[in-house]
Amino acid sequence: MKTLPSPLWIPISVSLLTLACQPRLQESTLTPLDTPSISPVTETASPTTTPPATATPQRLVPEFEHIVILIFENREFGSVINNSKMPYFNLFAGTYTLLTQHFAIMHPSLPNYLALIGGDTFGVTDNCDFADCYIDAPSLPDLIEASGRTWKTYQDDMPEPCFLGNTLRYVRKHNPFIFFDPIRTDEERCRRSIVPMTQMDADLSTGEMPNFAFITPDICYSAHDCALELVDGWLKEQVEKIFTALEAEGETFLIIITWDEGQGDHSCCGLPEKAGGRIATILISPQVKSDFQDATPYTHYSILRTISESWGLPLLGHAADPETSLITAPWK
């Protein structure tokens, strides 16, 4: 296994707990000045004019070629930061950029997932029965495709592409894409883009990783059901392989590690007084500041807004709210 090729990478040995459930680890325009004419008594010089120069405004967010999200389950900021059971998570947090004031939208899981790709919770307030939560609305994948880019969600332990049910390890409530009618009801599109996580290794090896990838661990590796030591080892394995493959391609990329919700009801940024809690979000990229902490208040809508800004996409739902901060501080 290769380690991250960043000079900031420091390998750490971790002993993972052996669990009964463990199956595997795999512009401004410048106005020119006219040249003054010399007195005709001596000689005449033809005035010269320099064409106006247009300054390209500095981008607020880099235009990444790949954006990858890995999302975990149900841990408050203080339960994972500086937790000795998650040394790799904390190594990433200390080596790259940590968002220290990021808040989830509400409880429970599903509304937060919907907010991340749809800009709204669409009236969903629980992990409801499947048919009751179908949503006929645009989502981030629609905008990504319209821009000529590609996307996939890699769902750990999903038995087949576009699977509509649940298994012991895969749960649809952690797969927001399957709830949107324009995706689910287009069978070819659904099977192409909602796929088991086993397909990610093949895409990485052939250089076919999509522009946008949304990775959901199964119910164990997400920290929903299993110990943090096991989660941390799974995280290390996935981040290393993604970082190594994308850096080898010489492309710009951003890896976002986040959580769906915390264990408290902390809030900010126009959310209700009681929201989804404070969560630890890490930004990993050669283009983020090293060992940097950003204390700007953010929500899941901020992630959606930042992706849209990077790729020049329209803003969906609450991503356009004045209270939704764009993530700008971490970029080099």
Stockholm file with secondary structure:
# STOCKHOLM 1.0

chainA/1-332         MKTLPSPLWIPISVSLLTLACQPRLQESTLTPLDTPSISPVTETASPTTTPPATATPQRLVPEFEHIVILIFENREFGSVINNSKMPYFNLFAGTYTLLTQHFAIMHPSLPNYLALIGGDTFGVTDNCDFADCYIDAPSLPDLIEASGRTWKTYQDDMPEPCFLGNTLRYVRKHNPFIFFDPIRTDEERCRRSIVPMTQMDADLSTGEMPNFAFITPDICYSAHDCALELVDGWLKEQVEKIFTALEAEGETFLIIITWDEGQGDHSCCGLPEKAGGRIATILISPQVKSDFQDATPYTHYSILRTISESWGLPLLGHAADPETSLITAPWK
#=GR chainA/1-332 SS CCCCCSTTCCCCCCCCCCCTTCCCCCCCEECCCCCCCCCTTTCCCCCCCCCCEECCCCCSSCCCSEEEEEEECSCCHHHHTTCTTCHHHHHHHHHSEEEEEEECCSSSHHHHHHHHHHSSCTTCCSSCCGGGGCBCSCCHHHHHHHTTCCEEEEETTCSSTTCCSCCSSCCGGGCGGGGBHHHHTCHHHHHHHEEETHHHHHHHHTTCCCSEEEEECCTTTTSSSSCHHHHHHHHHHHHHHHHHHHHHTTCCEEEEEEESCCSSCCCCTTSCSSCSCEEEEEEESTTBCTTEEECSCEEHHHHHHHHHHHHTCCCCGGGGSTTSCCCCTTBC
#=GC SS_cons         CCCCCSTTCCCCCCCCCCCTTCCCCCCCEECCCCCCCCCTTTCCCCCCCCCCEECCCCCSSCCCSEEEEEEECSCCHHHHTTCTTCHHHHHHHHHSEEEEEEECCSSSHHHHHHHHHHSSCTTCCSSCCGGGGCBCSCCHHHHHHHTTCCEEEEETTCSSTTCCSCCSSCCGGGCGGGGBHHHHTCHHHHHHHEEETHHHHHHHHTTCCCSEEEEECCTTTTSSSSCHHHHHHHHHHHHHHHHHHHHHTTCCEEEEEEESCCSSCCCCTTSCSSCSCEEEEEEESTTBCTTEEECSCEEHHHHHHHHHHHHTCCCCGGGGSTTSCCCCTTBC
//
